[in-house]
Amino acid sequence: MRLRTLTRDRVRELDRRAVKEFGLPGIVLMENAGRGVVDTLCQLGIDGRVAICCGPGNNGGDGFVMARHLDLRGYNVEVFVWGWQEARATRGQGPGGDAAVNLAVLQNAKIPLQFELAAESLADRLRGAAWIVDALLGTGSRGEPRPPLDAVIAAINASGVAVLAVDLPSGLDCDTGAAANPTIRAAHTCTLVAAKPGFYVQGANTYTGDVHVCDIGAPGVLTQEILGNAQGTGESA
């Protein structure tokens, strides 16, 4: 059965309006997203270590929230982060905003973190994990993943460990379904608010695996309005 879908522009609209019109802080939306994905992962079953691979944006922030909740529930979790060195070099500081807040919480909580790990070393660290969480690239990403994330994605795919993607598999265009080289091949995708149109392009299911929809706590009146608007423009089925 095809689920209702939202394009990247509609997702941005929902986030913006939830904050501006309804006064719901973005960090609350991130908290709800990360915790919802953890709930799904726990339902799928966790028998061992969870390796969470995070990029520098809000998708990575969702991964940071996940790490905190998994740790709270007693699971063995390790977090790998990429993109912060580049941000420091170009802007003089790491990425800010809600993701930075949640990363600082992880650091204060002494949850194991590794920054900018080379892909060759990542392959060794992933060995024996029960799950890998892909929180590298979100719906705003288009085109080919840039180094080092291209090599990171390749290492994750080569690991043989089951992957759960947050919102969408990194490298997959959420609107067109075009798969970059490389693109994460997930066993499960926990997509936020609604599925993405690209999930229903022929062959995209080889990257998404089973799709689960997780809410982010946005007001129901707003969510239903945007879903209805998307359906009216042919974006949703």
N, C-alpha and C positions, 0 to 999 in steps of 0.2 A: 504494500500500500504506500502510495506517495504521500509524504507529509507536506503540510503547508511550508512555504519557504520565504526567506527574506534575503534580499541582495545586500551587499556591503553598505550601500547608501542608506538603505532602510535600517540596518543595524546601527549605523552612526546616528541616524535620526532618533531612534529609540533611546540610545544612550544620552544624547544631547538633551532631549526633552525631559527625560527622567530627572536629570540634574537641574536644568534651568526652570522648567515649568512646575515640577512636582517637589523640588527641593530634596531629592534623594541623592546623597553624596555618591560620587563615583566609587569611592572605596567600599561602600556598602554593596554596590552591584558586584564588585570584584570578589568580595567576601562570599556573597551568595553563590556566585559562579563556582568558585573553587570548592566550597563545601558541597555543593550539589554534585560536582563531578566525583568527589571523594565518596559520597553516598553510593553512586553508581558503581564505582570501582570496588567498594566493599561488597556490594551485592553480587558482583561477578566473582569475587573470591580472591583473596590475597594470601599466598602461601610462601612468604619470603620477602626479600628486600625489594623496595620500589625505588627506581632511579628516575628522577624528574629532571628533564632537560629543558632549560628555560632560555628564551631570548630576552632582549632588552625592553620589550614593549609590554602592553597590558596582558597579552597572552602569557608571557613569562610571569607577570604578576599573579595570574590565576594559578600558575604552578607553585608560586611561593605560598599562597594560601593553602593549596592542597598539602604541601609539605608539613605545614603547621598542624593541620587537622589529622593527617595520618600519624604524625608523631604523638599527638594528643591521644589518639586511639590505640597507641602502643605498637604501631608498626615500625619496622626498620626502614628508614627513608634516607636517601642521599640526593643532594641537589647539585646539578651542574649548570653553570651560567655562562653565556657567551654574549658579546656585544658591548660590554661595559668599558673595556679598554679603548675600543674605537670611539665611543661616546666621549670618554675623557680626553682623548687626543683631539677631537674636533670641537668640543664645546667646553673643555676644561673641567668637566664633571661627569659623573655617571648619569644615566637616565633618571628623571625625577618623577614626581607624581605618585599615584597610588602604588605602582609597582615598587618604587623605591622605599615607601613606607613598609610594605610587606617584606621586602628583603631585609630591612633593618631589624624587623621583628625576628626573623630567622637567625640573624647574626647574634642578637641578644639572647636568643633561646638556645644558642650553641648547637643548632641543627647542622649536620655536616654539609659544608658548601665547598665547591671547587670552581674557581673562576678560570675561564679561557683554557680549558684542558684541550690539549692537542687530540685530534681524532684518533691517532694511533694509540694513545694512552686510554682514551675513552673506551675503545674496544675491550681492553683488559678489565676496566672497571665495570662494564656492563655484564660481563660473564657471570652467570649464576643468578642474575636478578630474576625475580618473579614477574615483574612488570617494568616497562619503560613508559613514562608519560611524556608525550610530545607536546610541550608548551613553548615551542620555538617561534613560530610565525602565526599571526592571526589573520583575520579576514581582510585587513588592509594590504596584505602582501600580494605583489604581482610579479610575474616573471621568474627568472632563474634565481634561486637562493645564492647569495654572495658568500665568498669565503669569510669565516671558516664554516658557516652553517651548511654549505654544500657537502663538505667532508663529514660533518657531524651526522647529517641525515643518512649519508651512505653507510657510516659505521653503525647507526641504529638499525638500518635495514639488514645489514649483514650479521647482526648479533644473534638472530634466531630467537630472541625474546619477544613475547607478546607486547604489542604497543597499544596504548590508549591515547588517542589524539584529543586535545582540548580544542573544541569548536570546529576545527577541520584539520586534516593532515597537512603538515607544513610542506609547501611546494604546490599544493592544489589550489587553483584559482576558484574562489568561492562562487563566482558568478558564471564563469564559462566552463568550469570543470577541466580546464587544460592542466595537464600534469607537467610540472617542470622536471628537469633532469638534474638532480634526483628529487623524488617526492616520497614522503613517508608512506609506508604501507602498514596501515593500522589494522589491528584485529577488531577494534571498537573505536568509534568516534562519539564523544559527548559534545554535541553541538548546543550552543546557547540560544535560548529563546525559540528558535525555529531552525529547521534544516536550511541548507543553502542551495540555490538553484543548480550549482555545479555538481551536486551530489547525484543528480539524475541524468547526467550526460553519460552516454554509453561508455562503459569501462571504468567510471569513477568509483564504483563499488569495490574494485580491487585495491583501492587506496583507503577508502573510508571504513571498510568492514561493516559491522553492524552499527547502525546509527541510533543513538539515544538522545532525546531532547531534555535539556536541563534548563530550568528557569533561573533568572537572575534577580528575582524579587521586584522587577519593575511593576508599577501599578497595573492591575488588570485592564482598566479602562484604556490606558495608553497602549498596552500590548495588543489588545483586540482591535483598536483603531488602526494601528500600523499594519497588522496582519490583514485587516479588511481592505485597507488602501492598496496593499501589495496585490491582493487577490483581484482587486478591481482593475489593476494595470496589467494583469497577466503574469505577474511575477510569481504568484502562488497558485498551487493546484490542490 
